[in-house]
Amino acid sequence: MVIRLDIANFLVHKVLVDNGSSADIIFWDVIKRIGLEDAQLDPVHTPLVGFGGSGVASMGTISLPLSMGKNRKGRR
């Protein structure tokens, strides 16, 4: 399922919903468009590893306010 969400008061289109995922990924260009700074990310030293076994370094983690639904009340 692909939806749109309000993330940190920024409407993000084409968000893939995957209930089986162990990580929620936001691309770096979206982080920059939202106006977040590198310093707001908490560093992560563990790579994300896919089914093929190859690892990808993460830029970090961050908690953001998220709204979904017709009345767009906040949900975390």
N, C-alpha and C positions, 0 to 999 in steps of 0.2 A: 504494500500500500504506500502510495506517495501522497503527502499532504503538505500544507503550508502552516507554519507556526509563527507566533510572535515570540522571538527570543531576545531578551534584553531590550524590549520596545522597538525591535527591528523585524519587519515582516520578512521571513525567509521562505521562499518557494521551493518546491520539489524536495521535501524532506522525506527520505526513505525510512519507513517504520519497519524494523526487524526485531520482533519479540525475542528471537533466539540469540541476539547479539550480546556479547559481553562488554562491548565498548560502544560509546556514542561518539561519533567523529564529526567535527565541524572543520571544514577546510580553512586554511590560513587566510585566504582572501576574504572569506566571510567574517572571520575574526577582525580583520582590519577594517572592513566596511562598517561593522557594528561600532567601531571606534575604541576597541579595547587595546591596551598596551601590553607589551611583552612582560612587564613587571607584574601584571595582574595574574599571570599563570603560575601555578605551583609546579615546580620542576618534577619530572618523572624520569627515573633512571632505568626503568624496565621497558624493553621494546614490546610492541604489539606483534604477536606471532600469529600468522594465518595457518590455514589447514595444510598448506604446502611446506610449512616449517620455516619459511623465511621471515625475518624480523624487520620491522620498520620502527625507527625512532619517533617518539612522540614529542611535540613541542612542550607539552605540559597538560595540566588539568585546571579546570575552572568550573565553578558553580554559577549558573546563570538563571535568572527568572524566566519562566516559560509559561505562555498562555495558549490555550487551545479551546475550541468550541465557539459557539455563536456569541456568547456574552463576554468572551475573552477574559474571564476572571483568572487571576494568577494561579499557577499550579507548579509545584516543584517536584 
